[in-house]
Amino acid sequence: MTDFAATRALFELPEGIIYLDGNSLGPLPRAAAARVGRTITEEWGQLLIRGWNQAGWMELPTALGDRVGRLIGAEPGHVVMGDTLSIKVYQALASALAMRPDRRVILSDSGNFPSDLYMAQGLVGMLGADYELRVVAPEEVAGAIDDRVAVLMLTEVDYRTGRRHDMKALTAAAHAAGALTVWDLAHSAGAFAVDLAGAGADFAVGCTYKYLNGGPGAPAFIYVAPRHAEAARPALSGWLGHEAPFAFDLDYRPGRGIERMRVGTPPVIALAALEASLDIWDRVDMAALRKASVALSERFIAGVEATCPTLTLASPREAATRGSQVSFRHPEGYAIMQALIADGVIGDFRAPDILRFGFTPLYLSPEEVDGAVSILARIMASASWDQPQFKVRSRVT
């Protein structure tokens, strides 16, 4: 059983702030600054280039990949860190397409994160007119899987509403039709226990700056199932994905297994910050985390619906069918969120009308949930959001 009062003490949380946006950017682990400082001063500063060997920099992507892998149900040795999530989406999607050369359709849904769809559109555009990205409504995915589909590419949890796909069932349906799956776990990893191996997933990708608290711009991860590890052809033939990078061959030979999914130089300083967060995650029981997350979410929904009648629940009502976030709709959602942030409750807004809140038991208490509900109710009752300063759109919403 995880002691969430103890984990809360391991985060730097600004006084007077109720933070309900860990689903977008996790807070700073207290140990991260010192860990990054050691990497800079003791490793980079004293070892210089020797740090690649003596400080283990080159092994960090796979060492931390295994630690993330525990949280997503991956087999050891089949997750690697590095690059951005968009790059990892491209890698996984291109590799899966190459494994189904007689098919031309990528199937996704309108709840997918737009960047994933953009990467698919770009890839389809390069491959030629006979390739197609087919986008259907989330509830229509299962019925759209047919023998023309090469790859089913889905984000498990809808970034706007928190709606959760049934990974195991949809993966089975894809396999029955001869297709492969690419799962984006950006809103899953660290929100609840994922079971990639049990679901039979082929590829998965995700970021680490949300629930995993790796910091802004933290590196992404990619998973390749063991049965594909030696067959998946990396679309981005990076130097560090080569079988022998320091042989300096002019021709590319893919590395063994997950190593071939490495592309560029590991972001060592960013990985150091992530390592500090994973030290916290190593002590977390995912079943306990999920139970606490559901309790916080249900408490918030009940409170908002009892006090804010003009807000409409946009998330699934059944906890089993949503992730660890809750969204409400309102035509003036942006202004309401800005008023809420100005009053010390931080969530975020997603166009066109979504107020989005994340529930992260590692550092969020029931009392804070009640406090957030109370402040939101006051803002709605007084219409204090209806002021010019709250309607000015910032670059990041």
C-alpha positions in Angstrom: 0.0 0.0 0.0 1.4 3.4 -1.0 1.6 6.2 1.6 0.5 9.2 -0.4 1.2 11.6 2.4 4.8 10.5 2.2 5.0 10.8 -1.6 3.4 14.3 -1.4 6.4 15.4 0.7 8.7 14.5 -2.1 7.3 17.2 -4.5 7.9 20.9 -4.6 4.4 22.4 -4.4 3.9 26.2 -4.3 2.1 27.3 -1.2 -1.5 28.4 -1.8 -1.8 26.5 -5.1 -4.1 23.6 -5.7 -2.6 21.8 -8.7 -5.0 19.9 -10.9 -2.8 20.0 -14.0 -0.4 17.1 -13.5 -2.0 15.5 -16.5 -0.3 18.2 -18.6 2.9 18.9 -16.6 3.8 17.2 -13.4 5.3 19.2 -10.6 9.0 19.2 -9.6 10.3 16.3 -7.5 12.3 17.8 -4.7 15.3 15.6 -5.5 15.4 16.6 -9.2 17.4 19.8 -8.7 20.1 18.0 -6.8 20.2 15.1 -9.2 20.5 17.4 -12.2 23.0 19.4 -10.3 25.2 16.4 -9.8 24.9 15.4 -13.4 26.1 18.9 -14.4 28.8 19.6 -11.8 30.1 16.2 -10.9 29.6 14.3 -14.1 29.7 16.8 -17.0 31.9 19.2 -15.0 34.5 16.7 -13.7 34.3 13.8 -16.1 33.8 15.7 -19.3 33.4 13.3 -22.2 34.4 10.4 -19.9 30.9 10.7 -18.5 29.6 8.6 -21.3 31.5 5.6 -20.0 32.2 6.4 -16.3 28.8 7.9 -15.4 26.8 5.4 -17.5 25.2 8.1 -19.7 25.0 5.8 -22.7 23.0 3.2 -20.8 20.5 5.6 -19.3 17.9 5.3 -22.1 17.4 1.6 -21.6 18.0 1.6 -17.8 15.2 4.2 -17.3 13.2 2.5 -20.0 12.9 -0.6 -17.9 11.7 1.5 -14.9 9.1 3.1 -17.0 8.3 -0.3 -18.4 7.2 -1.6 -15.0 4.5 1.1 -14.9 3.1 0.2 -18.4 3.3 -3.6 -18.2 6.2 -4.0 -20.6 8.6 -6.9 -20.7 12.1 -6.0 -19.4 14.4 -4.8 -22.1 11.7 -3.6 -24.5 11.3 0.1 -23.7 13.9 2.8 -24.5 13.9 6.5 -23.8 14.8 9.4 -26.0 13.6 12.1 -28.5 10.1 13.5 -28.4 6.7 11.8 -28.5 6.0 12.9 -32.0 9.3 11.2 -33.2 8.4 8.0 -31.4 4.9 8.0 -32.9 6.5 8.3 -36.4 9.0 5.5 -35.6 6.3 3.1 -34.3 3.9 3.9 -37.1 6.4 3.6 -39.9 7.8 0.4 -38.5 4.3 -1.1 -38.2 3.4 -0.1 -41.7 6.5 -1.7 -43.1 5.5 -5.0 -41.4 2.2 -4.9 -43.3 3.4 -4.0 -46.8 0.3 -5.3 -48.6 -2.0 -2.9 -46.7 -2.4 0.9 -47.0 -4.8 2.1 -44.2 -3.9 3.7 -40.9 -7.0 3.7 -38.7 -7.3 6.2 -35.9 -10.0 8.2 -34.1 -11.1 11.8 -33.8 -10.2 11.8 -30.1 -6.6 11.1 -30.8 -4.1 13.8 -30.0 -3.7 16.0 -33.1 0.1 15.7 -33.2 -0.3 11.9 -33.6 -2.6 12.5 -36.6 -0.2 15.1 -38.0 2.6 12.6 -37.9 0.4 10.1 -39.7 -0.7 12.6 -42.3 2.9 13.5 -43.0 4.0 9.9 -43.3 1.0 9.0 -45.6 1.9 12.0 -47.7 5.4 10.8 -48.2 4.5 7.2 -48.9 2.1 8.1 -51.7 -1.5 8.5 -52.8 -2.5 4.9 -52.2 -1.9 5.2 -48.5 -4.8 6.5 -46.3 -5.3 7.8 -42.8 -8.8 6.9 -41.9 -10.3 8.8 -38.8 -13.5 7.7 -37.2 -15.4 8.7 -34.0 -13.9 6.9 -30.9 -17.0 4.7 -30.5 -16.8 3.6 -34.1 -13.2 2.3 -34.0 -14.1 -1.4 -33.4 -16.5 -1.5 -36.3 -14.0 0.2 -38.7 -11.3 -2.4 -38.4 -11.2 -4.5 -41.6 -8.8 -6.4 -43.7 -7.5 -3.2 -45.4 -6.2 -1.8 -42.1 -2.4 -2.1 -41.6 -2.2 -0.2 -38.3 -4.6 0.8 -35.6 -3.1 3.9 -34.0 -4.9 5.2 -30.9 -4.3 7.2 -27.8 -5.6 5.1 -25.0 -7.0 8.0 -23.0 -8.7 10.9 -24.9 -6.7 14.1 -24.0 -9.9 16.2 -23.9 -12.5 14.1 -22.1 -10.5 11.3 -20.5 -12.5 8.7 -22.3 -10.5 5.4 -22.2 -10.3 2.9 -24.9 -10.3 -0.9 -24.1 -6.8 -1.7 -25.2 -7.0 -5.4 -24.8 -10.3 -5.7 -26.8 -9.3 -3.4 -29.6 -5.8 -5.0 -29.9 -7.5 -8.4 -30.2 -9.9 -7.0 -32.9 -7.0 -5.5 -34.8 -5.0 -8.8 -34.7 -8.0 -10.8 -35.8 -8.2 -8.6 -38.9 -4.4 -9.0 -39.5 -3.5 -5.4 -38.4 -0.9 -4.2 -35.9 -1.4 -1.7 -33.1 0.3 1.5 -32.0 -0.9 2.8 -28.6 -0.1 6.3 -27.3 0.1 6.2 -23.5 0.7 9.9 -22.9 -2.4 10.1 -20.6 -2.0 6.5 -19.3 1.5 6.1 -18.0 1.5 7.1 -14.4 -2.3 7.5 -14.3 -3.2 3.8 -13.9 -1.6 0.4 -14.4 -1.1 -0.4 -18.1 -0.6 -4.0 -19.2 1.0 -3.9 -22.7 2.2 -7.5 -22.5 -1.2 -8.8 -21.3 -3.1 -6.8 -23.9 -0.8 -8.1 -26.7 0.1 -4.6 -27.9 2.6 -4.4 -30.8 4.0 -0.9 -30.3 3.5 1.8 -27.7 4.8 5.3 -27.1 4.4 7.9 -24.5 5.8 11.0 -22.8 7.2 11.5 -19.3 6.4 15.1 -18.5 2.8 14.6 -17.5 1.9 12.0 -14.8 5.6 10.8 -14.6 6.8 14.2 -13.5 10.0 14.2 -15.7 9.9 18.0 -16.3 9.1 20.2 -19.3 10.4 18.6 -22.5 11.2 15.4 -20.7 12.1 12.5 -23.1 9.6 10.2 -24.6 9.6 6.4 -24.7 8.9 3.7 -27.2 7.9 0.0 -26.6 8.3 -2.8 -29.1 6.8 -6.2 -28.3 9.4 -9.0 -28.0 8.0 -10.8 -31.0 8.7 -7.8 -33.2 12.0 -6.7 -31.6 14.3 -8.1 -34.3 11.9 -7.6 -37.2 10.8 -4.0 -36.7 12.7 -1.7 -39.1 13.4 1.7 -37.6 12.2 4.4 -39.9 14.7 6.8 -38.5 18.1 5.2 -38.8 19.9 7.2 -36.2 23.5 6.8 -35.3 22.7 5.5 -31.8 20.3 2.9 -33.3 23.2 1.4 -35.2 24.5 -2.0 -34.3 27.9 -0.6 -33.7 27.8 3.2 -33.6 31.5 3.6 -32.9 32.5 1.4 -35.9 31.5 4.5 -38.0 30.3 2.3 -40.8 28.9 4.2 -43.8 25.9 1.8 -44.1 23.2 1.4 -41.4 22.8 -1.9 -39.6 20.0 -1.9 -37.0 21.0 -2.6 -33.4 19.7 -5.5 -31.4 16.1 -5.4 -30.2 14.9 -2.1 -28.7 18.3 -0.5 -29.2 17.4 0.0 -32.8 14.7 2.5 -31.8 17.3 4.9 -30.4 17.9 7.8 -32.7 19.9 10.8 -31.4 22.2 11.5 -28.5 20.5 10.8 -25.2 19.4 14.0 -23.4 21.4 13.2 -20.3 20.4 16.2 -18.2 16.7 15.6 -18.9 17.1 11.9 -18.1 18.7 12.8 -14.8 15.6 14.8 -13.8 13.4 11.9 -14.9 15.5 9.5 -12.8 14.7 11.6 -9.7 11.0 11.2 -10.4 11.3 7.5 -11.1 12.9 7.1 -7.7 9.4 8.1 -6.3 7.5 5.9 -8.8 9.6 2.9 -7.7 7.7 2.9 -4.4 4.2 3.3 -5.8 1.7 0.5 -6.0 -0.3 1.1 -9.2 -3.5 -0.5 -7.9 -3.5 1.8 -4.8 -2.8 4.8 -7.1 -5.7 4.0 -9.3 -8.1 3.5 -6.3 -7.0 6.9 -4.9 -7.3 8.6 -8.2 -10.8 7.3 -8.8 -11.8 8.5 -5.3 -10.5 12.0 -5.9 -12.2 12.2 -9.4 -15.5 11.0 -8.1 -15.3 13.5 -5.2 -14.7 16.3 -7.7 -17.5 15.3 -10.0 -20.0 15.1 -7.2 -18.9 18.4 -5.8 -19.0 20.3 -9.1 -22.3 18.9 -10.2 -23.9 19.8 -6.8 -22.7 23.4 -6.9 -22.1 24.4 -10.6 -25.2 23.5 -12.6 -24.1 25.4 -15.7 -21.0 23.1 -16.1 -21.6 19.9 -18.1 -19.6 16.7 -17.5 -17.7 15.9 -20.6 -15.9 12.9 -19.2 -17.4 9.4 -19.0 -19.4 9.0 -15.8 -18.2 5.4 -15.2 -14.7 5.6 -13.7 -13.7 2.4 -15.4 -14.0 4.0 -18.8 -12.0 7.1 -18.1 -8.4 7.9 -17.3 -7.2 10.1 -14.4 -8.7 13.3 -15.6 -12.1 14.9 -15.5 -13.4 17.5 -17.9 -16.4 19.8 -17.9 -17.9 21.9 -20.7 -18.9 25.5 -20.8 -19.1 28.0 -23.7 -16.9 30.3 -21.7 -14.5 27.6 -20.5 -11.4 29.5 -21.3 -12.3 32.6 -19.2 -13.6 30.4 -16.4 -10.3 28.5 -16.3 -8.3 31.7 -16.2 -10.3 33.0 -13.3 -9.8 29.7 -11.5 -6.0 29.9 -12.1 -6.0 33.5 -10.8 -7.7 32.2 -7.6 -5.0 29.5 -7.0 -6.5 26.5 -8.7 -4.6 25.4 -11.7 -6.2 23.3 -14.4 -6.2 23.9 -18.1 -8.4 24.5 -21.1 -8.8 22.5 -24.4 -10.7 24.0 -27.3 -13.4 24.5 -28.0 -15.0 24.5 -24.5 -13.3 22.0 -22.2 -12.1 22.7 -18.6 -9.7 19.9 -17.8 -8.6 18.7 -14.4 -6.1 16.0 -13.5 -6.2 13.9 -10.3 -2.8 12.7 -9.1 -2.8 11.0 -5.7 1.0 11.3 -5.4 0.6 14.9 -4.2 -3.1 15.8 -4.3 -5.4 15.4 -1.2 -9.2 15.1 -0.8 -9.1 18.4 1.1 -7.6 20.1 -1.9 -10.2 18.7 -4.2 -12.9 20.1 -1.9 -11.1 23.4 -1.9 -11.0 23.5 -5.7 -14.7 22.7 -5.9 -15.5 25.5 -3.4 -13.4 28.1 -5.4 -14.9 27.0 -8.7 -18.5 27.2 -7.3 -17.8 30.8 -6.0 -16.4 31.8 -9.4 -19.5 30.4 -11.2 -22.0 31.8 -8.8 -20.5 35.3 -8.9 -19.7 35.2 -12.7 -16.3 36.7 -11.7 -14.9 35.0 -14.8 -16.7 37.5 -17.0 -13.9 40.1 -17.0 -11.8 41.2 -20.0 -8.5 40.0 -18.5 -9.7 36.4 -18.4 -10.7 36.4 -22.0 -7.3 37.3 -23.5 -5.9 34.1 -25.0 -2.4 33.2 -24.1 -0.2 31.1 -26.4 -0.5 28.1 -24.2 -3.9 27.2 -22.9 
